[in-house]
Amino acid sequence: MQTGPASGAIPVALCFMVVRYELTGSALAGVRFAISPLNELVLSLRSWRDPGRYPLHLPWVRRTRPLHERLDTEVLEALVSPRNWLPDFLTPQPSSPLTRFEDELARLSSTPAATVTQGLLATYETDAQIPAVLRGDRALQRVVSALNDYWELCFAPDWPRMRAVLEADVTYRGRQIAQHGLAAMFADLTDRVRMDGDGVEVRTGSGTVWAGRADQGLTLVPTLWTSAVCVAVSPDDLSTIIYLARGSATVWESAPPPAAGALAGVLGSHRAALLQRLEAPASSTELALNLGVTPTAVNQHLRALRAAGLLVAVRDGRSVLYRRSDLADQMLTSITSG
């Protein structure tokens, strides 16, 4: 899957298309979600070339840029072509929401030489345009080493915060499927995606159409590093849709949002801010990361709000998700309208 400046995962020239994935038989039940640390790491490299395309990530870009001098910038910068494309072998399809970076990096290090060459040629168009640093028998090992250093220095400290947003999105989508069905979930990803019968259509505008059978099911991958939905370039590629994760705009927020004065006066600013955030369900871990406070502090506030009848707690797998109660909704509506 090529990455492009407008879409985040395919070249802009190929963005204007309509793709249809046929989901029949077992494939219809094979829609799955996955998270890729390597995918996020690699896609973030485009912010080095043009940070203005990622305004939501400017706090992170600004904070990590001084660390670049300790990295193999020659290799990392070469991975993004002048067209803002990235080689396909750097963004393999993840298999699970629990994917670990170490496992993906090991998989990358064993990429066949022919696959590397094919990916570089597709990215740079001609052999002559491939940067010298990406040539030779040891080039892949240098790429792996550079990505690992980039991960450890710039990404790993913030990965729990990033993963919390991605996992919250996956949990939300799963709940949508359970409560409203696949069609409603696809329609909520973006206005460019819809389920039509046993097929999923991704519209990107030009009228160009191809259809492919997703015999092994369809993998949906949330990301923080795109502005639109992304699909494979041809029906022969892996059946994957990459889409902007819900809540991406909050990933670098570290302070409570402004709370209504009257509500904050009664509950305190932190509890009022929590109540405002919990229009959609979220876990205490996610809330702590987004608010920049400890899980212990968040749990104390959540217990108090729940005891007052303002929150409802629902277990979702290993997590407990909190959302506003009807009483809280009524109270907020009264305060806003008053």
C-alpha positions as CSV (number, residue, x, y, z in Angstrom):
1,M,0.0,0.0,0.0
2,Q,1.6,3.2,-1.1
3,T,1.3,6.4,0.9
4,G,0.5,9.8,-0.4
5,P,0.4,13.3,0.8
6,A,-3.3,13.8,0.6
7,S,-4.6,10.4,1.8
8,G,-2.0,9.2,4.2
9,A,-1.7,5.7,2.7
10,I,-1.9,6.0,-1.1
11,P,-0.4,8.4,-3.7
12,V,-2.5,11.4,-4.4
13,A,-2.7,10.5,-8.1
14,L,-4.4,7.2,-7.1
15,C,-6.7,8.7,-4.5
16,F,-9.5,9.5,-6.8
17,M,-11.1,6.1,-7.2
18,V,-14.0,4.0,-6.0
19,V,-13.0,0.6,-4.6
20,R,-15.3,-2.2,-3.7
21,Y,-14.5,-5.1,-1.5
22,E,-16.8,-8.1,-1.9
23,L,-17.5,-9.7,1.5
24,T,-19.3,-13.0,1.0
25,G,-19.6,-16.2,3.1
26,S,-17.0,-16.4,5.9
27,A,-15.4,-13.1,4.7
28,L,-18.5,-11.2,5.9
29,A,-17.8,-12.4,9.4
30,G,-14.1,-11.8,8.9
31,V,-14.0,-8.1,9.3
32,R,-11.3,-7.5,11.9
33,F,-9.5,-4.5,13.5
34,A,-5.7,-4.3,13.9
35,I,-3.2,-1.7,15.2
36,S,0.3,-1.3,13.8
37,P,3.0,0.4,15.8
38,L,5.3,0.2,12.8
39,N,2.7,1.7,10.5
40,E,2.3,4.7,12.8
41,L,6.1,5.1,13.2
42,V,6.7,5.0,9.4
43,L,3.8,7.2,8.5
44,S,5.0,9.8,11.0
45,L,8.2,10.3,9.0
46,R,6.2,12.4,6.5
47,S,5.9,15.0,9.2
48,W,9.7,15.5,8.9
49,R,9.3,16.7,5.3
50,D,6.1,18.8,5.7
51,P,5.0,19.3,9.4
52,G,2.4,21.7,8.2
53,R,0.3,18.9,6.9
54,Y,-0.1,17.5,10.4
55,P,-1.1,20.5,12.6
56,L,-2.6,18.3,15.3
57,H,0.9,16.7,15.8
58,L,2.9,19.9,16.0
59,P,3.4,19.7,19.8
60,W,5.0,16.3,19.3
61,V,6.9,17.3,16.2
62,R,8.3,20.4,18.0
63,R,9.3,18.4,21.1
64,T,11.0,15.5,19.2
65,R,12.7,17.5,16.5
66,P,15.8,18.3,18.6
67,L,16.3,14.5,19.0
68,H,16.8,13.9,15.3
69,E,20.5,14.8,15.6
70,R,20.9,11.5,17.5
71,L,19.3,9.5,14.7
72,D,20.3,8.1,11.3
73,T,18.5,10.9,9.5
74,E,20.1,10.1,6.2
75,V,18.2,6.8,6.1
76,L,15.0,8.0,7.7
77,E,14.6,11.0,5.4
78,A,15.4,8.8,2.3
79,L,12.5,6.5,3.2
80,V,10.0,9.3,2.1
81,S,10.2,10.1,-1.6
82,P,9.8,13.6,-3.0
83,R,6.3,12.5,-3.9
84,N,5.7,11.7,-0.1
85,W,5.4,8.0,-0.9
86,L,6.8,5.2,1.4
87,P,7.8,1.7,0.3
88,D,5.1,-0.8,0.8
89,F,7.3,-3.3,2.7
90,L,7.5,-0.7,5.6
91,T,3.8,-0.9,6.2
92,P,2.8,-4.6,6.4
93,Q,-0.8,-5.5,7.2
94,P,-1.1,-6.0,11.0
95,S,-2.9,-9.0,12.3
96,S,-4.2,-7.9,15.7
97,P,-5.1,-4.9,17.9
98,L,-2.3,-6.3,20.2
99,T,0.5,-6.1,17.6
100,R,3.9,-5.4,19.2
101,F,6.5,-3.2,17.6
102,E,9.3,-5.7,18.3
103,D,7.4,-8.4,16.3
104,E,6.7,-6.1,13.4
105,L,10.4,-5.0,13.3
106,A,11.5,-8.6,13.3
107,R,9.2,-9.3,10.4
108,L,10.5,-6.3,8.5
109,S,14.1,-7.4,9.0
110,S,13.4,-10.7,7.2
111,T,11.8,-9.0,4.2
112,P,13.1,-10.7,1.0
113,A,15.5,-8.7,-1.1
114,A,13.2,-8.8,-4.1
115,T,10.3,-7.3,-2.1
116,V,12.6,-4.5,-0.9
117,T,13.7,-3.8,-4.5
118,Q,10.1,-3.8,-5.8
119,G,9.0,-1.5,-3.0
120,L,11.8,1.0,-3.6
121,L,11.2,1.0,-7.4
122,A,7.5,1.7,-6.9
123,T,8.3,4.5,-4.5
124,Y,11.1,6.2,-6.6
125,E,9.9,5.1,-10.1
126,T,13.4,4.4,-11.5
127,D,16.4,2.6,-10.1
128,A,18.5,5.7,-10.7
129,Q,16.3,7.8,-8.3
130,I,16.7,5.4,-5.4
131,P,19.0,7.1,-2.8
132,A,22.4,5.5,-2.5
133,V,21.8,4.9,1.3
134,L,19.0,2.5,0.4
135,R,21.1,0.4,-1.9
136,G,23.3,-2.6,-1.2
137,D,23.0,-5.8,0.7
138,R,23.1,-4.2,4.1
139,A,20.7,-1.4,3.4
140,L,17.7,-3.2,5.0
141,Q,19.6,-3.8,8.2
142,R,20.5,-0.1,8.4
143,V,16.8,0.8,7.8
144,V,15.7,-1.6,10.6
145,S,18.4,-0.1,12.9
146,A,17.4,3.5,12.1
147,L,13.7,2.8,12.7
148,N,14.4,1.0,16.0
149,D,16.4,4.0,17.2
150,Y,13.6,6.4,16.1
151,W,11.1,4.3,18.0
152,E,13.1,4.2,21.2
153,L,14.0,7.9,21.2
154,C,10.9,9.6,19.8
155,F,8.0,7.2,19.7
156,A,8.2,4.7,22.6
157,P,7.7,7.3,25.4
158,D,4.4,8.5,23.8
159,W,3.2,5.2,22.4
160,P,0.9,4.4,25.4
161,R,-0.9,7.7,24.8
162,M,-1.1,7.0,21.0
163,R,-2.2,3.4,21.5
164,A,-4.9,4.5,24.0
165,V,-6.5,6.6,21.3
166,L,-6.3,3.8,18.7
167,E,-7.6,1.1,21.1
168,A,-10.4,3.4,22.2
169,D,-11.4,3.7,18.5
170,V,-11.3,-0.1,18.0
171,T,-13.5,-0.6,21.1
172,Y,-15.9,2.0,19.9
173,R,-16.2,0.4,16.4
174,G,-16.7,-3.0,18.0
175,R,-19.5,-1.7,20.1
176,Q,-21.1,-0.1,17.0
177,I,-21.1,-3.5,15.2
178,A,-22.7,-5.2,18.2
179,Q,-25.4,-2.6,18.7
180,H,-26.1,-1.3,15.2
181,G,-24.5,-3.7,12.7
182,L,-21.6,-3.6,10.2
183,A,-23.3,-1.1,7.9
184,A,-23.6,1.5,10.6
185,M,-20.0,1.0,11.7
186,F,-18.7,1.5,8.1
187,A,-20.9,4.6,7.6
188,D,-19.4,6.1,10.7
189,L,-15.8,5.6,9.7
190,T,-16.0,8.5,7.1
191,D,-18.6,9.7,4.6
192,R,-16.4,8.0,1.9
193,V,-17.2,4.5,3.1
194,R,-20.5,2.6,3.0
195,M,-21.7,-1.0,3.0
196,D,-23.8,-1.9,0.0
197,G,-25.2,-5.4,0.3
198,D,-22.3,-7.8,0.8
199,G,-19.8,-5.2,-0.4
200,V,-17.9,-2.3,1.1
201,E,-17.3,0.7,-1.1
202,V,-14.7,3.3,-0.6
203,R,-15.4,6.4,-2.6
204,T,-12.6,8.8,-3.4
205,G,-14.0,10.8,-6.3
206,S,-12.9,10.1,-9.8
207,G,-15.3,7.4,-10.9
208,T,-12.6,4.9,-11.4
209,V,-13.8,1.6,-10.1
210,W,-12.3,-1.8,-9.3
211,A,-13.7,-4.6,-7.2
212,G,-11.9,-7.4,-5.4
213,R,-12.9,-10.3,-3.3
214,A,-11.8,-10.1,0.3
215,D,-11.7,-13.8,0.7
216,Q,-9.6,-13.7,3.9
217,G,-11.8,-10.9,5.4
218,L,-11.2,-7.2,5.6
219,T,-8.8,-5.6,8.0
220,L,-9.6,-2.1,9.4
221,V,-6.6,-0.2,10.8
222,P,-7.0,3.1,12.7
223,T,-4.2,5.6,12.4
224,L,-3.3,9.0,13.8
225,W,-1.4,10.0,10.6
226,T,-3.9,10.4,7.8
227,S,-6.5,12.9,6.8
228,A,-8.7,10.5,4.7
229,V,-9.5,6.9,4.3
230,C,-6.9,4.8,2.4
231,V,-7.2,1.6,0.4
232,A,-5.0,-0.7,-1.6
233,V,-3.8,0.3,-5.0
234,S,-5.2,-2.8,-6.8
235,P,-7.5,-5.7,-6.0
236,D,-4.4,-8.0,-5.9
237,D,-3.2,-6.2,-2.7
238,L,-4.2,-7.0,0.8
239,S,-7.7,-6.1,1.8
240,T,-7.1,-3.3,4.2
241,I,-8.7,0.0,4.9
242,I,-6.7,2.6,6.9
243,Y,-8.8,5.4,8.4
244,L,-8.4,8.3,10.8
245,A,-8.9,7.2,14.4
246,R,-11.7,8.8,16.3
247,G,-10.3,11.1,19.0
248,S,-7.1,11.9,17.1
249,A,-7.4,15.6,17.8
250,T,-7.1,14.9,21.6
251,V,-3.9,12.8,21.5
252,W,-1.6,15.6,22.6
253,E,-3.9,17.3,25.0
254,S,-2.6,17.3,28.5
255,A,-4.9,19.7,30.3
256,P,-8.6,19.5,31.0
257,P,-10.7,21.3,28.4
258,P,-12.6,24.4,29.6
259,A,-15.5,23.4,31.8
260,A,-18.8,25.2,32.1
261,G,-18.4,27.7,35.0
262,A,-21.5,26.7,36.9
263,L,-20.6,23.0,36.6
264,A,-17.0,23.5,37.6
265,G,-18.2,25.5,40.6
266,V,-20.2,22.5,41.9
267,L,-18.0,19.6,40.8
268,G,-14.5,21.1,40.5
269,S,-12.7,21.7,37.2
270,H,-11.3,18.2,36.8
271,R,-14.6,16.4,37.5
272,A,-16.5,18.8,35.3
273,A,-14.0,18.3,32.5
274,L,-14.2,14.5,32.8
275,L,-18.0,14.7,32.7
276,Q,-17.8,16.7,29.5
277,R,-15.4,14.3,27.9
278,L,-17.6,11.2,28.7
279,E,-20.2,11.8,26.1
280,A,-18.6,8.8,24.4
281,P,-17.4,5.8,26.6
282,A,-13.8,5.7,27.6
283,S,-11.6,3.8,30.0
284,S,-9.8,5.3,33.0
285,T,-6.4,4.6,31.3
286,E,-7.5,6.5,28.2
287,L,-8.8,9.4,30.3
288,A,-5.6,9.6,32.4
289,L,-3.4,9.7,29.3
290,N,-5.5,12.3,27.5
291,L,-5.7,14.5,30.6
292,G,-2.1,14.1,31.6
293,V,-2.9,12.9,35.2
294,T,-2.3,9.7,37.0
295,P,-4.8,6.8,36.7
296,T,-5.2,6.9,40.5
297,A,-6.4,10.5,40.4
298,V,-8.8,9.8,37.5
299,N,-10.2,6.7,39.3
300,Q,-10.9,8.8,42.4
301,H,-12.9,11.3,40.3
302,L,-14.7,8.6,38.4
303,R,-15.8,6.9,41.6
304,A,-17.2,10.1,43.0
305,L,-19.1,10.9,39.8
306,R,-20.5,7.4,39.6
307,A,-21.6,7.5,43.3
308,A,-23.5,10.8,42.5
309,G,-25.3,9.0,39.7
310,L,-23.6,11.0,37.0
311,L,-21.7,8.1,35.3
312,V,-22.5,4.6,34.2
313,A,-19.8,1.9,34.2
314,V,-19.9,-1.0,31.7
315,R,-17.3,-3.8,31.5
316,D,-15.9,-4.3,28.0
317,G,-13.5,-7.3,28.0
318,R,-10.7,-6.5,30.4
319,S,-11.6,-2.8,30.6
320,V,-14.3,-0.8,32.4
321,L,-15.8,1.9,30.2
322,Y,-17.4,5.0,31.7
323,R,-20.0,7.2,30.1
324,R,-22.4,9.9,31.2
325,S,-25.7,8.9,32.7
326,D,-29.0,10.3,31.6
327,L,-29.0,12.4,34.7
328,A,-25.7,13.9,33.7
329,D,-26.9,14.6,30.2
330,Q,-29.9,16.4,31.6
331,M,-27.8,18.5,34.0
332,L,-25.4,19.5,31.2
333,T,-28.2,20.4,28.9
334,S,-29.9,22.5,31.6
335,I,-26.6,24.4,32.4
336,T,-25.9,25.0,28.7
337,S,-29.4,26.2,27.9
338,G,-29.5,28.3,31.1
